[in-house]
Amino acid sequence: MKINYLNISLLLVLLFLVSACESDEVGPTETEIDTESSSSITDGYVLFSYIGDSTTHLIDSLGVDVKTWSSEYTSSGGSYLSENNTLLRMAKSPLVNNSSFATGGLVAGRIEELDDDSQVIWSIERTSDEATFHHDFKQIDDTTIIALTWQLREYNNSDYWNEVVVIIDKTDNAVLWEWSAMDDGNIVPNNTNKADYLHFNSVDYKDGNILISSRGQNTLYVVNKDSKSITQTITASGALSGQHDATFLDNGNLLVFNNEAGTNTSAVLEITLTDEVVWSYSNTFYSDHISGAQRLESGHTLICSGVEGRFIEVTEQTMRFGILRHKLQIKSLKFLKCVRTLVIS
């Protein structure tokens, strides 16, 4: 089966993703499809994984697995298909259980690439106080990835989790570039902040610019790779709260899942670089953490309400037709991210 991207911009996706929750019970126990206007649903597949499970799923529009990948490591961050149809995933290394970041949401420590038979064809681990992978990464090209790492740093006589974004060459796992929130971004804690004061939870890359979501600051940062300067600070005019999975859109805007848009309410927002909300969708879905959204080539938006285990596809007009809804009821097990609608060619 040859699979191609409909859209290669996320998780994450749906990223997206914060508090890990493990259970022995995995897999969907109930699937509900709204077929009122199924012809409006974008043709393709959805890739997703569960926090604390070692299997990644590719499902069709009926919620049926068409392919799965298995790993010896459980999922703890973004998962993506490469343009070569390999699976890139963030996984939890056992070494992080005794690290300084053991209590962190979606601490991972490992990124790996699996072939069609679930064999590991590339991997990298970062599990030290200097660099521990967490939450999200993206593939820039065939040999390069960008990823989030935590770094233990002392500041004003207290320990904090500095965020360091790294670009890595997959051919030799060398760090090609890095950006420190404290040193390059001058985003430093105050004496009322907790140790994980930034809590970056997604990263995206486009044309030399890097988009970072900071749940701790309710802010999106756009960083220029060459100058290492923060060129835009986005808050949706103060509306962002606990957001996840910020991505660049082809039209130059940003898409983000705003977890705490209101009381028991989440929303998906499209925001300009001048911080103006130009499109939003909110209905009955609510997820106080994890979750994400992706703009499809059809113009529709795919939403993953992670805590509910629910996928929703909506049109640009935000009408409630063309909705694909899967309710996957899993005891004490949270969705990590649903990402990348795909199509057979």
C-alpha positions as CSV (number, residue, x, y, z in Angstrom):
1,M,0.0,0.0,0.0
2,K,1.5,3.3,-1.1
3,I,0.5,6.3,1.0
4,N,1.1,9.9,0.2
5,Y,0.4,13.1,2.2
6,L,-2.6,15.2,1.7
7,N,-0.9,17.8,3.9
8,I,2.6,17.8,5.3
9,S,2.3,20.9,7.5
10,L,0.5,18.8,11.6
11,L,0.0,16.7,15.7
12,L,-0.2,16.7,16.6
13,V,0.3,17.2,15.9
14,L,-2.4,16.6,17.1
15,L,0.6,17.2,18.5
16,F,-0.1,17.6,20.2
17,L,-0.2,15.9,24.4
18,V,0.8,16.7,28.1
19,S,0.0,14.4,31.0
20,A,0.9,10.7,30.4
21,C,-1.7,8.2,31.5
22,E,-1.1,4.5,31.2
23,S,-3.4,1.5,31.1
24,D,-3.4,-2.2,30.2
25,E,-6.6,-1.7,28.1
26,V,-5.9,-0.4,24.7
27,G,-7.7,-0.1,21.4
28,P,-11.1,1.4,20.5
29,T,-14.2,-0.2,22.1
30,E,-16.8,1.9,20.3
31,T,-16.9,3.8,17.1
32,E,-19.6,6.2,16.1
33,I,-19.8,7.8,12.7
34,D,-21.9,10.7,11.7
35,T,-22.8,9.7,8.1
36,E,-25.3,12.5,7.4
37,S,-23.0,14.0,4.8
38,S,-20.1,11.5,4.6
39,S,-19.4,12.6,1.0
40,S,-18.1,15.8,2.4
41,I,-15.4,14.0,4.4
42,T,-11.9,14.4,3.0
43,D,-10.7,11.1,1.6
44,G,-7.8,9.5,3.4
45,Y,-6.5,8.1,6.6
46,V,-5.7,9.4,10.1
47,L,-2.6,8.5,12.1
48,F,-2.8,8.5,15.9
49,S,-1.4,6.9,19.0
50,Y,-2.3,6.5,22.7
51,I,-0.2,7.8,25.6
52,G,1.5,4.8,27.3
53,D,0.8,2.3,24.4
54,S,3.5,0.9,22.1
55,T,1.2,0.7,19.0
56,T,0.6,3.4,16.4
57,H,-2.6,3.2,14.4
58,L,-3.6,4.3,10.9
59,I,-7.4,4.2,10.5
60,D,-9.8,4.7,7.6
61,S,-13.0,6.9,7.7
62,L,-14.8,4.1,9.5
63,G,-12.3,4.0,12.3
64,V,-10.9,0.6,11.2
65,D,-7.1,0.0,11.4
66,V,-5.6,-0.3,7.9
67,K,-2.1,-0.5,9.4
68,T,-0.3,-0.5,12.7
69,W,3.3,-0.2,13.9
70,S,4.6,-1.7,17.1
71,S,7.6,-0.7,19.2
72,E,9.2,-1.9,22.4
73,Y,8.9,1.7,23.7
74,T,5.6,3.3,24.6
75,S,4.4,6.5,22.9
76,S,5.2,9.8,24.7
77,G,4.9,12.5,22.1
78,G,4.3,13.2,18.4
79,S,4.1,10.6,15.7
80,Y,4.4,11.3,12.0
81,L,4.7,9.5,8.6
82,S,7.6,10.6,6.5
83,E,7.3,11.2,2.8
84,N,9.0,7.8,2.4
85,N,6.1,6.2,4.4
86,T,8.3,5.4,7.4
87,L,6.9,6.1,10.9
88,L,8.7,8.7,13.0
89,R,7.7,8.7,16.6
90,M,8.6,10.0,20.0
91,A,8.9,7.3,22.6
92,K,9.6,6.9,26.3
93,S,13.0,5.7,27.2
94,P,13.2,3.8,30.5
95,L,16.2,6.0,31.4
96,V,13.9,9.0,31.9
97,N,12.2,7.4,34.9
98,N,15.2,8.2,37.0
99,S,16.0,11.6,35.4
100,S,15.4,15.1,36.7
101,F,12.4,15.3,34.4
102,A,10.7,12.0,35.4
103,T,7.6,13.9,36.6
104,G,7.2,15.9,33.4
105,G,4.2,15.5,31.1
106,L,5.2,13.6,28.0
107,V,8.9,13.2,28.9
108,A,10.2,10.9,26.2
109,G,14.0,10.8,25.8
110,R,13.9,8.9,22.5
111,I,12.9,9.5,18.8
112,E,12.8,6.5,16.5
113,E,12.0,5.7,12.9
114,L,10.2,2.4,12.0
115,D,10.0,0.8,8.6
116,D,6.9,-0.9,7.2
117,D,7.6,-4.0,9.3
118,S,8.1,-2.0,12.5
119,Q,11.9,-2.5,12.4
120,V,13.9,0.4,13.9
121,I,15.9,2.0,11.0
122,W,17.1,5.1,13.0
123,S,16.9,6.3,16.5
124,I,18.4,8.9,18.9
125,E,18.2,9.3,22.7
126,R,18.7,12.3,24.8
127,T,18.0,11.6,28.5
128,S,20.4,13.8,30.5
129,D,20.0,17.0,32.5
130,E,21.5,18.8,29.5
131,A,19.0,17.5,27.0
132,T,15.9,15.3,27.3
133,F,13.4,15.0,24.4
134,H,9.8,15.7,25.3
135,H,6.4,16.3,23.6
136,D,7.2,17.0,20.0
137,F,9.5,17.1,17.0
138,K,9.2,17.6,13.2
139,Q,11.0,16.3,10.2
140,I,12.5,19.2,8.2
141,D,13.8,17.0,5.4
142,D,15.0,13.4,4.8
143,T,18.0,13.9,7.0
144,T,17.1,16.6,9.5
145,I,14.7,16.9,12.4
146,I,13.8,19.7,14.9
147,A,12.9,18.7,18.4
148,L,12.1,20.0,21.9
149,T,14.4,19.3,24.8
150,W,14.4,20.1,28.5
151,Q,17.6,21.3,30.2
152,L,18.0,21.6,33.9
153,R,19.3,25.1,34.7
154,E,20.0,27.1,37.9
155,Y,18.6,30.6,37.9
156,N,18.4,32.9,40.9
157,N,19.5,30.0,43.2
158,S,16.6,27.8,42.0
159,D,16.4,24.9,39.4
160,Y,14.3,25.4,36.4
161,W,13.5,23.4,33.2
162,N,14.9,25.6,30.4
163,E,13.6,24.8,27.0
164,V,16.2,24.1,24.2
165,V,15.1,23.6,20.6
166,V,17.6,21.5,18.6
167,I,18.0,20.7,14.9
168,I,19.6,17.3,14.5
169,D,21.3,15.6,11.5
170,K,20.0,12.1,11.3
171,T,23.0,10.8,9.4
172,D,25.2,11.1,12.5
173,N,22.8,12.4,15.2
174,A,24.9,15.6,15.5
175,V,23.2,18.8,16.8
176,L,23.4,21.3,13.9
177,W,21.7,24.2,15.6
178,E,20.1,25.0,19.0
179,W,18.1,27.8,20.6
180,S,17.8,28.3,24.3
181,A,14.7,30.0,25.7
182,M,16.7,31.5,28.6
183,D,19.8,32.5,26.7
184,D,18.6,33.3,23.1
185,G,15.0,34.1,23.8
186,N,15.6,35.9,27.1
187,I,12.5,34.1,28.5
188,V,13.5,33.8,32.2
189,P,11.5,32.7,35.2
190,N,10.4,34.9,38.1
191,N,10.4,33.8,41.7
192,T,6.7,32.8,41.5
193,N,7.2,30.3,38.6
194,K,7.3,26.6,39.0
195,A,10.3,24.6,37.7
196,D,8.6,23.8,34.4
197,Y,7.7,27.4,33.8
198,L,7.6,27.3,30.0
199,H,6.3,23.9,29.2
200,F,6.8,23.9,25.4
201,N,4.4,21.3,23.9
202,S,4.7,21.7,20.1
203,V,7.2,22.8,17.5
204,D,6.9,23.5,13.8
205,Y,9.3,24.6,11.1
206,K,8.7,26.5,7.8
207,D,11.1,28.6,5.6
208,G,13.6,29.2,8.3
209,N,11.1,30.1,10.9
210,I,10.3,28.0,14.0
211,L,6.9,28.0,15.8
212,I,6.8,27.0,19.4
213,S,3.8,26.6,21.7
214,S,4.4,27.4,25.4
215,R,1.6,26.2,27.5
216,G,3.2,27.6,30.6
217,Q,3.1,31.1,29.1
218,N,-0.1,30.7,27.1
219,T,1.9,32.0,24.2
220,L,3.2,31.1,20.8
221,Y,6.7,32.2,19.8
222,V,8.0,32.5,16.2
223,V,11.8,32.3,16.1
224,N,13.9,33.2,13.1
225,K,16.5,30.4,12.7
226,D,19.3,32.6,11.4
227,S,19.1,35.5,13.9
228,K,17.7,33.3,16.8
229,S,15.4,36.3,17.6
230,I,11.8,36.0,18.6
231,T,10.0,37.8,15.7
232,Q,6.4,37.3,16.8
233,T,4.7,36.7,20.2
234,I,1.2,35.4,19.7
235,T,-1.5,35.2,22.4
236,A,-4.7,35.6,20.3
237,S,-5.1,38.9,22.1
238,G,-4.9,37.1,25.4
239,A,-7.3,34.3,24.5
240,L,-4.8,31.5,24.4
241,S,-5.0,29.2,27.5
242,G,-3.3,25.8,27.8
243,Q,-3.0,25.6,24.0
244,H,-1.4,22.7,22.0
245,D,-0.3,21.8,18.5
246,A,0.5,25.2,16.9
247,T,1.3,24.8,13.2
248,F,2.2,27.1,10.2
249,L,-0.5,27.2,7.5
250,D,0.2,27.7,3.8
251,N,-1.5,31.1,3.8
252,G,1.0,32.4,6.4
253,N,-1.3,32.1,9.4
254,L,-1.1,29.8,12.4
255,L,-3.5,27.1,13.5
256,V,-3.7,26.0,17.2
257,F,-5.9,24.0,19.5
258,N,-6.9,26.3,22.4
259,N,-7.6,23.9,25.2
260,E,-9.2,26.3,27.8
261,A,-11.1,28.6,25.5
262,G,-13.8,28.9,28.1
263,T,-15.4,27.0,30.9
264,N,-15.3,23.3,29.8
265,T,-14.8,24.6,26.3
266,S,-12.0,24.1,23.8
267,A,-11.7,25.8,20.4
268,V,-9.5,25.7,17.2
269,L,-8.2,29.1,16.2
270,E,-6.6,30.4,13.0
271,I,-4.4,33.4,14.0
272,T,-2.5,35.9,11.8
273,L,1.1,36.8,12.7
274,T,-0.3,40.2,13.8
275,D,-2.3,38.3,16.5
276,E,-5.7,38.5,14.9
277,V,-8.1,35.6,15.1
278,V,-9.6,35.2,11.6
279,W,-11.3,31.8,12.0
280,S,-12.4,29.7,14.9
281,Y,-14.4,26.6,15.6
282,S,-15.9,25.5,18.9
283,N,-18.8,23.1,19.6
284,T,-19.3,20.3,22.1
285,F,-15.7,19.1,22.3
286,Y,-13.5,19.8,25.3
287,S,-10.1,18.6,26.2
288,D,-8.2,20.3,29.0
289,H,-4.8,18.9,27.7
290,I,-3.2,17.0,24.8
291,S,-5.2,17.4,21.4
292,G,-4.6,19.3,18.2
293,A,-5.8,20.3,14.7
294,Q,-4.6,20.2,11.1
295,R,-5.7,22.1,8.0
296,L,-6.3,19.7,5.1
297,E,-5.7,20.4,1.5
298,S,-9.5,20.3,1.0
299,G,-9.7,23.4,3.2
300,H,-11.4,21.4,6.0
301,T,-9.9,21.2,9.4
302,L,-9.3,17.9,11.2
303,I,-9.6,18.2,15.0
304,C,-8.5,15.8,17.7
305,S,-10.1,16.3,21.1
306,G,-7.6,14.1,22.9
307,V,-9.1,13.5,26.3
308,E,-12.5,12.5,24.7
309,G,-10.8,10.3,22.0
310,R,-12.7,12.1,19.3
311,F,-11.9,13.1,15.7
312,I,-13.9,15.9,14.1
313,E,-13.6,17.2,10.5
314,V,-15.2,20.6,9.9
315,T,-15.5,22.8,6.8
316,E,-14.1,26.3,6.4
317,Q,-17.5,27.7,7.0
318,T,-17.6,26.0,10.4
319,M,-20.9,24.4,9.6
320,R,-21.6,21.1,11.3
321,F,-21.8,19.1,8.1
322,G,-19.0,17.0,6.7
323,I,-18.2,15.9,10.2
324,L,-16.3,12.7,10.8
325,R,-16.7,11.7,14.4
326,H,-15.1,8.7,16.2
327,K,-15.8,8.2,19.9
328,L,-13.2,5.8,21.2
329,Q,-14.1,5.0,24.7
330,I,-11.0,3.7,26.5
331,K,-10.8,3.4,30.3
332,S,-8.2,5.7,31.8
333,L,-6.3,6.0,28.5
334,K,-5.8,9.3,26.7
335,F,-5.3,10.0,23.1
336,L,-1.9,11.4,22.4
337,K,-2.3,13.0,19.0
338,C,-4.1,12.3,15.7
339,V,-2.2,13.6,12.8
340,R,-1.9,13.8,9.0
341,T,-4.8,12.7,6.9
342,L,-3.4,10.6,4.1
343,V,-4.6,9.3,0.7
344,I,-3.7,6.3,-1.4
345,S,-2.3,7.0,-4.8
